[in-house]
Amino acid sequence: MTHTRNTPDPASLRRGWTTGSCATAAARAAWVAMRGGDFPDPVTITLPAGQEVAFSLAAHGHDGAGGAWACVIKDAGDDPDVTHGALVRVDLAPAAPGTGITFRAGPGVGTVTLPGLPIAVGEPAINPVPRRMIRTALNEGGGREPDVQVTVSVADGERLARRTLNGRLGIVGGLSILGTTGIVVPFSCAAWIDSIHRGVDVARAMGLVHVVGSTGDVSERAARALYGLPEEAMIEMGDFAGGMLKYLRRHPVPRVTVAGGVAKISKLAHGFLDLHSRRGRADMAELARDAARAGADADLAARIARTHTVAAAFTLTAAAGIDLGAVITRRAWGVARDVLAGSGCALDILMFDRAGTLVSRHGPRPADEDG
């Protein structure tokens, strides 16, 4: 595989651990100490696929009321994860007989407030797999669950959560405790794609009939203003158009809008479902052919083929009175329609410039659109 200059070679990258793995390790260490043993350091846990891994403790102690606590510093490896270096703490406390293992959100861990997520409204944002991992770590014998309250906290988690999509998903007060494998694969962007899926789930659970997937803040604000949609209808898909559209094919809503800038929508028009530059540069030769389809003469098409940016190509065609956007949005609509095939979703494409001005659109308009 060829990698661009700015893309690390995955083989050279160090993997890390999810917040779910860190919480499980802290819970396991506190559980051993709570039952009268020494705090194991390092502490070993079993990941969902069966691997045994060890974690060092950052701090630990007893609460004086029969409980114990332990902390693990999250190591995300070489992934640019906002929670890298965060202190994950788990407090265990004896619970009433027969209650089993229960979970609470401590400082820095959010609470679910909207339907559609895998955790019920009102529950701490500790996802199902981390819950199972913690239950296994506290009940290795496989018998009746111990009666213990598990409180998970993340230092500075409420501030860190503002750099995630949690607020849009209705998770308030902090971060989510995440992970399906227990391992963070650098630059896999699995957490972002999962957030896209959860955003669709929330919109569906709220009965929304129209969602917008945007490539960035400018296109999101412009599309939301155009359609007058609530925040929960806005899906911050970023570069992952394919991740959103494929999920919507399996979990459809009546109407889908894809909104983005000229460069991202042009890449979608040319068949890219991952719109990041590391997946390939815009095809300027193909953009020149698009311009020719829109009416550009041979000289203008040749100039476009020699330009280095999509924005420059649009400047050239606009000066010549050529509607390049109409060709691009029509082609982008065809690519997205093919991904959504069989879903029944109505689809439209919106293309905005950097100021948020609508450049072009393709697809049926909602019946209630203003103007």
C-alpha positions in Angstrom: 0.0 0.0 0.0 1.2 3.5 -0.8 1.0 6.1 1.9 1.0 9.9 1.4 3.7 12.0 3.0 1.4 13.0 5.9 -0.1 9.5 6.5 1.8 7.3 9.0 2.4 3.7 8.0 -0.1 1.7 10.1 2.5 -1.1 10.5 4.8 1.4 12.4 2.1 2.7 14.8 1.6 1.6 18.3 -1.9 0.4 19.4 -3.5 1.6 22.5 -6.3 0.8 25.0 -9.9 2.0 25.1 -11.4 3.7 28.0 -13.4 0.5 28.6 -10.2 -1.5 29.0 -8.7 1.0 31.4 -11.9 1.1 33.5 -11.9 -2.8 33.5 -8.3 -2.9 34.7 -9.0 -0.3 37.5 -12.1 -2.2 38.5 -10.3 -5.5 38.6 -7.5 -4.1 40.8 -10.0 -2.5 43.2 -12.0 -5.7 43.4 -9.0 -7.8 44.4 -8.1 -5.3 47.1 -11.8 -5.0 48.2 -11.8 -8.7 48.9 -8.7 -8.4 51.2 -5.9 -8.8 48.8 -3.1 -6.4 47.7 -3.7 -4.2 44.8 -2.3 -6.1 41.8 0.2 -3.8 39.9 0.3 -4.5 37.1 -3.2 -5.9 36.9 -4.2 -8.3 34.2 -7.6 -8.4 32.4 -9.0 -10.4 29.5 -10.1 -8.6 26.3 -13.3 -9.6 24.5 -11.3 -11.7 22.0 -9.5 -13.5 24.8 -6.2 -11.8 24.9 -4.7 -11.1 28.3 -3.2 -7.7 28.8 -1.6 -6.0 31.8 -2.0 -2.4 33.0 0.0 -0.4 35.5 -1.9 1.5 38.2 -1.5 5.2 38.6 -3.1 5.4 42.1 -5.2 3.2 44.4 -6.7 3.1 47.9 -9.5 2.1 50.2 -12.5 4.3 51.1 -12.8 3.3 54.7 -16.3 1.9 54.2 -15.5 -1.5 52.8 -14.8 -0.2 49.3 -11.7 0.3 47.2 -10.6 2.4 44.2 -8.0 2.4 41.5 -6.8 4.5 38.6 -5.3 3.8 35.2 -3.9 6.4 32.8 -5.3 5.8 29.3 -2.7 5.1 26.7 -4.2 5.5 23.2 -0.9 4.4 21.5 -0.2 6.5 18.4 -3.9 7.4 17.8 -4.8 11.1 18.1 -7.4 10.3 20.7 -8.7 13.2 22.9 -8.7 10.9 25.9 -5.0 9.9 25.6 -3.4 10.5 29.0 -6.7 10.8 30.8 -6.9 9.4 34.3 -9.7 6.7 34.5 -10.8 5.9 38.0 -13.1 3.2 39.3 -14.6 3.2 42.8 -16.2 0.0 44.1 -18.6 0.0 47.0 -20.6 -2.8 48.7 -24.2 -2.8 47.5 -27.4 -4.2 48.9 -27.8 -8.0 48.8 -29.4 -9.2 45.6 -28.7 -6.0 43.5 -25.7 -7.5 41.6 -23.3 -5.2 39.8 -24.6 -1.7 39.2 -23.0 1.2 37.4 -22.8 4.9 38.2 -21.3 7.9 36.4 -18.7 9.6 38.4 -17.2 13.0 37.6 -16.2 13.3 33.9 -18.5 10.4 32.7 -21.7 11.4 30.9 -25.3 10.4 31.4 -27.6 9.4 28.5 -30.5 11.8 27.9 -31.8 10.9 24.4 -33.2 7.6 23.1 -31.6 5.6 20.4 -28.3 4.7 22.0 -27.3 1.2 23.2 -27.7 2.5 26.8 -31.1 3.5 28.2 -32.0 7.1 29.0 -30.8 8.0 32.5 -28.0 5.5 32.5 -24.3 6.3 32.8 -22.6 6.4 29.4 -20.8 3.2 29.9 -21.3 1.2 26.8 -22.4 -2.5 26.7 -19.0 -4.1 26.0 -17.1 -2.3 28.8 -20.0 -3.2 31.1 -19.5 -6.9 30.2 -15.8 -6.6 30.6 -16.1 -5.2 34.0 -18.7 -7.8 35.0 -16.4 -10.5 33.9 -13.5 -9.0 35.8 -15.6 -8.9 39.0 -17.1 -12.3 38.5 -14.4 -14.6 37.2 -16.0 -17.6 39.0 -19.1 -17.4 36.8 -21.5 -17.8 39.7 -23.9 -15.4 41.2 -22.9 -11.8 40.5 -21.4 -10.0 43.5 -23.3 -7.1 44.9 -21.2 -4.1 44.2 -21.6 -0.6 42.9 -19.2 0.5 40.2 -18.6 4.2 39.7 -16.4 5.2 36.7 -14.9 8.7 36.6 -12.5 10.4 34.1 -10.4 13.3 35.3 -11.3 16.5 33.4 -13.8 14.4 31.4 -16.5 17.1 31.1 -14.0 19.4 29.3 -12.7 16.6 27.1 -16.2 15.7 26.1 -16.6 19.1 24.5 -14.2 17.9 21.9 -16.3 14.9 21.0 -19.8 14.4 19.5 -21.3 13.4 22.9 -23.4 16.6 23.3 -25.1 16.0 20.0 -25.9 12.4 21.0 -27.5 13.6 24.2 -24.7 12.5 26.5 -24.3 15.2 29.0 -21.8 15.8 31.8 -18.8 14.0 30.4 -17.3 11.3 28.2 -18.5 7.9 27.2 -16.7 4.7 28.3 -16.2 3.0 25.0 -14.7 0.1 23.2 -15.8 -3.1 21.4 -12.4 -4.9 21.2 -10.7 -3.1 24.1 -7.9 -2.0 21.6 -7.5 1.4 19.9 -6.2 0.9 16.4 -4.4 4.2 15.4 -6.1 6.3 12.7 -8.9 3.7 12.3 -11.4 6.5 13.2 -13.6 3.8 14.6 -14.9 6.1 17.4 -16.0 8.8 14.9 -17.7 6.3 12.7 -19.5 4.8 15.7 -20.6 8.3 16.6 -22.1 8.8 13.2 -24.0 5.5 13.6 -25.2 6.6 17.0 -26.3 9.9 15.6 -28.5 8.2 13.1 -29.9 5.9 15.8 -30.8 8.9 18.0 -32.5 10.7 15.0 -34.5 7.6 14.2 -35.5 7.0 17.9 -36.7 10.6 18.0 -38.9 10.1 15.0 -37.0 12.6 12.8 -37.7 12.2 9.1 -34.8 14.2 7.7 -31.1 14.0 8.6 -28.2 15.9 7.1 -24.7 14.5 6.9 -22.2 17.4 6.7 -18.4 17.4 6.0 -17.7 20.4 8.3 -19.0 23.2 10.5 -19.7 25.7 7.6 -21.8 23.2 5.5 -23.6 22.0 8.7 -24.6 25.5 9.7 -25.7 26.4 6.2 -27.7 23.3 5.6 -29.4 23.5 9.0 -30.4 27.1 8.3 -31.7 26.2 4.9 -33.9 23.4 6.2 -34.6 24.6 9.7 -33.8 21.3 11.3 -33.1 20.5 14.9 -29.6 19.8 16.1 -30.3 16.1 16.5 -31.0 15.9 12.7 -27.4 17.0 12.0 -24.9 14.2 11.5 -21.3 15.3 11.6 -20.0 12.8 9.1 -16.7 14.6 8.3 -14.9 12.6 5.7 -16.8 9.4 6.3 -19.6 9.8 3.7 -19.5 6.1 3.0 -19.8 5.2 6.7 -22.9 7.3 7.1 -24.6 6.3 3.8 -24.0 2.6 4.3 -25.4 2.7 7.8 -28.5 4.6 6.5 -29.0 1.9 3.8 -29.5 -0.6 6.7 -31.2 1.9 9.0 -33.1 4.3 6.7 -34.9 7.6 7.4 -37.3 9.1 4.9 -34.9 11.8 3.7 -31.1 12.3 3.7 -29.1 15.3 2.7 -25.3 15.3 2.1 -23.8 18.7 2.5 -20.2 19.8 2.0 -17.7 22.1 0.4 -16.7 22.1 -3.2 -13.7 19.9 -2.7 -15.4 17.2 -0.6 -18.5 17.0 -2.8 -16.2 16.8 -5.9 -14.4 13.8 -4.4 -17.8 12.2 -3.7 -18.8 12.9 -7.3 -15.7 11.0 -8.4 -16.5 7.9 -6.4 -14.6 8.5 -3.1 -16.6 7.5 -0.1 -13.8 8.5 2.3 -13.2 12.1 1.5 -10.0 12.6 3.4 -7.0 13.8 1.5 -5.0 10.8 2.7 -7.3 8.5 0.6 -6.3 10.3 -2.5 -6.1 13.8 -4.0 -8.9 15.3 -6.1 -8.8 14.1 -9.7 -8.1 17.4 -11.6 -8.2 15.6 -14.9 -11.7 14.3 -14.2 -12.7 17.7 -12.9 -11.6 19.2 -16.2 -13.8 16.6 -18.0 -16.7 17.7 -15.7 -16.1 21.2 -16.8 -16.2 20.2 -20.4 -19.5 18.5 -19.7 -20.8 21.8 -18.3 -19.8 23.6 -21.4 -16.1 24.6 -21.0 -14.1 24.8 -24.1 -10.9 22.9 -24.6 -8.6 25.7 -23.4 -10.5 26.2 -20.2 -10.6 22.4 -19.6 -6.9 22.2 -20.1 -6.3 25.1 -17.6 -8.5 23.3 -15.0 -6.5 20.1 -15.5 -3.3 22.0 -14.6 -4.7 23.7 -11.4 -3.8 22.3 -8.0 -7.1 22.8 -6.1 -10.8 22.3 -6.7 -11.5 25.8 -5.5 -9.3 27.2 -8.2 -11.1 25.2 -10.8 -14.4 26.6 -9.6 -13.0 30.1 -9.7 -12.1 29.6 -13.4 -15.4 28.1 -14.4 -17.4 30.8 -12.5 -15.4 33.5 -14.3 -16.4 31.9 -17.6 -20.0 31.5 -16.7 -19.8 27.7 -16.5 -22.0 25.9 -13.9 -19.5 23.3 -12.9 -21.4 22.8 -9.6 -24.5 21.4 -11.4 -22.4 18.6 -13.0 -20.6 17.8 -9.7 -23.7 17.7 -7.5 -25.5 15.6 -10.1 -22.7 13.1 -10.1 -22.3 13.1 -6.3 -26.0 12.4 -6.1 -25.6 9.4 -8.3 -22.7 8.0 -6.2 -24.6 8.5 -2.9 -27.9 7.1 -4.5 -26.1 3.9 -5.4 -24.8 3.4 -1.9 -28.4 4.0 -0.5 -29.9 1.7 -3.1 -33.0 -0.2 -1.8 -33.2 2.0 1.4 -36.1 4.1 0.2 -34.3 7.3 1.4 -35.0 10.4 -0.6 -31.7 12.1 -1.3 -30.3 15.5 -2.1 -26.8 17.0 -2.3 -25.9 20.5 -1.2 -22.6 22.2 -2.2 -21.4 25.3 -0.3 -18.5 27.6 -0.6 -16.2 28.5 2.3 -18.5 31.3 3.3 -21.5 29.0 3.5 -23.1 30.3 0.3 -25.0 27.6 -1.6 -23.1 26.9 -4.9 -25.2 24.1 -6.3 -27.7 21.4 -5.3 -29.2 18.3 -6.8 -32.1 16.1 -5.8 -35.7 16.7 -4.9 -36.4 19.5 -2.4 -38.5 19.0 0.7 -42.1 20.0 0.2 -41.9 22.4 3.2 -38.7 24.1 2.3 -38.9 27.9 2.6 -38.7 29.7 -0.7 
